[in-house]
Amino acid sequence: MPSQDVVIEVLDARLPRASSNPVITELRGAKPAIKVLTKSDLADPAVTSAWLAHFATEPNVTAFASTTDKPGLTRKRLAELSRGLADHRGKDKPVRALIAGVPNVGKSTLINTLASRAVAKVGNKPAVTKEQQLVKLDSGMQLTDTPGLMWPKIDDERRAFRLAFAGSIPDTAIDYYTIALFGAAYLVSNYPELVVARYKLDAGPRSADDLLVEIGRRRGLLLKGGAVDLHKAAELFVHEFRAGTIGAISLETPAPT
């Protein structure tokens, strides 16, 4: 960290607060930071705009939302921001940037976009990157890539549920039904029209349990005797949220929760 000019923190646009590692913030101190909100095409655009306005009020922080369908814009924007924040180095010296984030926020995808080639392994599960590597970009920037960093203990249960629902915590460490209940309750309260449209419901579900039961019935996820297999319904629901097939959804707003 001391040798870097800029810290690039990669956040999941659907949960910018929950996916921000407090240890990274502590180690960064007053060093300039660029917060890149990845997966913004999966997030509610109005909420993402609110997050960008929120980050604009933080000292030494610049933020922008990136999408994979505009790689050239992402490369240009990050190069300009990094050079502006590290202007003390002079034009003849490369900007040194550390890129960090919790697992499965799209860090490797962003690095490959910036490098215009596959230099980091990409996967739809956490902990794909195993070791640190130095990547030199065409813009002249020297980018230090780090493995996904999760802090030792997540004290806020709702934060842990958001991270698990989005896929930043390994599926082997979670119970799909518990995580699906959390996500279903949030969507029933905040995005009822999306679940009605996605699962072709006659009306908005009254509760998280009702939604999972309806998903199981309509997708034929039944046990012997006709009862709904809630575990399979929960797993399907979680994966459909992560893939964005339910719709553009944000799990938190800048307002304190």
N, C-alpha and C positions, 0 to 999 in steps of 0.2 A: 504493500500500500504506500509506504513513504516514497518509493521511486516513481510513482505514477503521477501524471498530470491531471487526469480526469478519471472519475469512476462512472462506468455505465452500468446502472442497475436495471435489470430486465424484470418487468412486472407483468402479471397477467391482467389484461385490461378489464376482465370480468370481476377481479377482486384485488385492486391495487394496494389496498391497505393490508389485507391478509397475506398477500404474497411479498410484502416488503420485509426483508430480514432485519430485525432490529440490531443484530450484531454488525451487519454491514454499515448501518447508519452510525453506530458507535465508533467503529474503526475508521470510517471516512472522516469524521470530525468536520472541519471547515473546508475540506477539499471539494472543488466543484463536482457536481454530479449531473448526469443526464439520465433521466428516468424514461425508459422506452416501454410503452404500453403495447405489448405484443397481443396477438389474437384479438385485435380490436374489431375484426369483422364478425367475431362471435359475441361481442358485447353490445349492450344497448347504446346506440350512438349519442343519445342525449346525456346519458350518465357519464360516458367517456369524456364528453365536452366539459362536464362539470368537474371531473377529476383533473383535466388539464388546467382549468382555471384555478383549481385548488393548489396544484403544484406550483403554479406561477407565483403564488404568494410566499413560498418557502425560500429562505435565503440560500444562495449558491446552488439552486436547483433549476434545471430546464427540463421540460418534458415534451414528448410528442408521441403520437400513436402511430404504429407501423402496421402494415398489412403485407402479406406475401405477394399480392398481385401488383404491387408497385415497388419492385426492388430498387430501381434506379433512383426513385425519390427518397427511399430510406437511406441509400448510400450517400446521396448528396446532402441530405439534411444532417445526418450524423457527422459527416466530415466537416461541415460548416460550423456546427455547434461545438465540436471538439476543438477545432482550431481557434474559435472565438474565446473559449474558456481557458485555453492554454497559450494565449498570445504572448505570454512572458518568455516563451521558449524561442521565439524568433522564427521566421519563415524557413530558415535553412535547417532546422532541427525537427525530427519527427515527433508528433504528439504521442505520448505513451498513455494508453488507456487500459484500465482493468475492467473487465466485463464480469459481472457477478449476478446471481439470482438464485432463488430457491429451485428445487428440481421441477422439471417439466413445465416451465413457463415459456418455452420457445427460444431459449438462449442459443442453442446450437443452430437452429434454423436462422436466427438473426445473424450469427457469425458467418454462415455460409452465404447469406445474402450480401453481407458486407464484402466478403472475399471474392464473390462471383464464382465460387467453386466450392466443392464439397471438402471442407477441411475439418469439420466436426461431425461426429456421428449423430444421427437424428432418430428419435424413436417416440412412440406415443405412450411411453412409461417413464417414470422418474429414474434418475441416476444412470443415464446413458453415458455421459462424460465422466471418465474415471480419473483423469490427471490433468495437470496444468499444461498449457501449450502456448507458444508465442506465434501469433499470426501477423504477417506484414501485409497491409492492404495497399492497393494501387494508389490510394490517396496519400500514402507515405506514413499513415498511422501505424504504430506498433501496438497490437491488441493482445493483451494477456488474457487468455481464456481460463476460467476456473471451473471445477466441477460444481454441480448444484449444491448450495450450502443451506442446510436447515439448522436452525438454532436448537440447542439441547432440549428445551422444554417449552411447549406451547401452553401457556397458562389460560388463555381465553378459549373456552370450549367452542364458541361459535366460529372463531378463527380457524380452529382445527377442522371443524366440519366443512367450512368453505374450501380449505386446501384439499381435503380428502375428496369432496364432491367434484372439484376441478381436476383432480388427478396428480397433485403434487406430493401426495403421500402414497406409498406403494399399496396396491390393492391387497397384497398379502397381509397388510397391517390394519385393514379396515373390515367392517361388516357392512356389506352392500345394503342390507335392509335398513340399518340405522342411518347410514349416510343418505339413502334414498328418501327416508322419512323427512330428514332435515331439508333436503332440496325440494321435495314435493310440497312441503308446508310453505316454503318461501315462494315457489312459483304459484301456488294456489292463491296466496295473498297479493303478490305483486304482478304476476303475468298470467292471470286466468284465461285470457283470450288466446294465448299461445298454446296452452295445453288443450283447450277445447278444440282448436283447429288441428293440432298435430294428431290427437288421438280420436278425432271425430266424435266428440262427446255431445250429448244433447244439451247439456248445461254445465256451468262451472262446477267442479267437484266441491263438496262441502269441507273436505279434510284431506290430509296427506294420505291416510289409509284408503279413503274412497278413490283417490286418483290411482294408487297402485293396484287396487282391485280392478278398476276399470281397464287399466292398461293390460293386466293379465287376461281378462276376459276377451278383450278385443284383439289381442295378439295370439290367442289360443294357448296361453301358458297355464295349463291346467294339470292338476294331479289326478290320480285315479279317484273316481267318484265325482269329479267335476269341480272340486275346490281349486281356487287360484293358487298357483305356485308363486307366493309372494317374493321368494328369493330371486327367481328368474325375472319376475316383473321389475323388481328393484334394480337388478343388474342391467337390464335393457334400458330402463329409464336413466340411470347414471351415464351409461355410454352414449345415449342419444343426446343428453345435455352436453357432454364433453365434445361431441362431434358437431354441435351447433344445429342439429336437425330439428330441435324444438323451436328454435328461433334465436334472435339476438337478445341475450339476457345478461344483465349485470347482477352480481350477488351482493353488492354493497355500494353505497353512495358516500360522498365526502362527509355528509352529516354524521356526527358521532352516533354510534349505536351501542 
